[in-house]
Amino acid sequence: MTIELSEEDLQTRILQAATLYGWRAAHFRPARTAKGWRTPMSGDPGFPDLVLARDGVLIVPELKSRRGRTSPDQDLWLEALGPHARLWRPADWPAIQNELRRTR
């Protein structure tokens, strides 16, 4: 069975599960400016969508819809983050839940 969720809906589910299982979570929202949507930041573009932390464990997932593709900048971040990086899609929902609920 394929789970059809938008990236935004997947993010909402992940943030709800993270709260339920005791994770600290951060997401940086873009804002509309005269030049379009922008996320105020310094540094390298393409940073993943979420930062999740619990008991010294760090997960930094990039979220994509079923057909969404990562940009070259996002790929560089995922590589740089090594074992902390994830690329999560709606079809990964059961595995995401399992990872977030794992015993501390």
N, C-alpha and C positions, 0 to 999 in steps of 0.2 A: 504494500500500500504506500503510495506517494503522499506525503504531507505537503499541501499547498498553502504556504504562508508567505506574506510579504516579509521583507527584511525588518520592517518596523514591528510587525506582529511577532516575529521570532525574537526580536530584542525585548519586547514586552514580556514574553513568556520566560526568557532567560533571567531578566531582572527579578521577576516574581519568584522564580525558583531559587535564585541566589539569596534573596531575602529570607525565604523559608528555611534554607539550609545554612544560614549564618555567615554568608559571604559578605564582605565589603565590596561595593561596586561603584564604578565611576564611568560616566558617559559624558562626552563633551558635545553639546548640541550646537548645530550651526544656527546662525541668525541671518535674516534677510537684510541686505544692505542695498545701497543704490547700485552696486555692481553685481547684485545677485546674492546667492547663499554663500556665506563665509563662516568658517569656524576660526575664531581668534586663537592664534597659537604662534609660538616661536619654534624654530627647529625644522626638522625634515617633514615634508608632507607625507600623507598616507598612513598615519598612525591608526592602529586598529580601533574598532568601534567601542570596545569595552575593556575595562580593567577589573578583574575579580581577584580578591585576596582573602585567604582564610588560613590561620594557623601557620603562617610562613609559606604557604603555597600560593603561587601566582599563576593566573591564567589570563591571557590577553587575546581574546578572540576577535577575528574579523568576521563579520556576518554578511552573508550573501543569500539572495533568493536562489531558487533551484537553478536558474540559468545565469545568474550574475557572475561576472568575472572580476578578478582582482586586477588592479592597475599595477604597472611596474613599481611604483612607489610603495604600494601595499605589499607586494612580493618582497621587496627589500626589507621592510619592517618584519614581516613574518620570518624571514631567514635570520635576521639579526636577533630576534627574540628566542630563537632556538626552541627548547622544550617547553617554553611557556606559551608559545603561539598556538593558536587554533584557527582553522578555517571552518566555520560552522554554517550549515545550511539546514533548511527545514527538515530534510530527510534524516538529519543527524539527531533529531529531538530525543529519541530514546537514549542514545549514548550521552547526550548533553546532560539529561536528567541523572543518569547513573554517575557521571563524573562529579556533578555538583552535590549529590547526596552521599558520596563515599564517606565512610566513617573517618573521623579525624584522627 
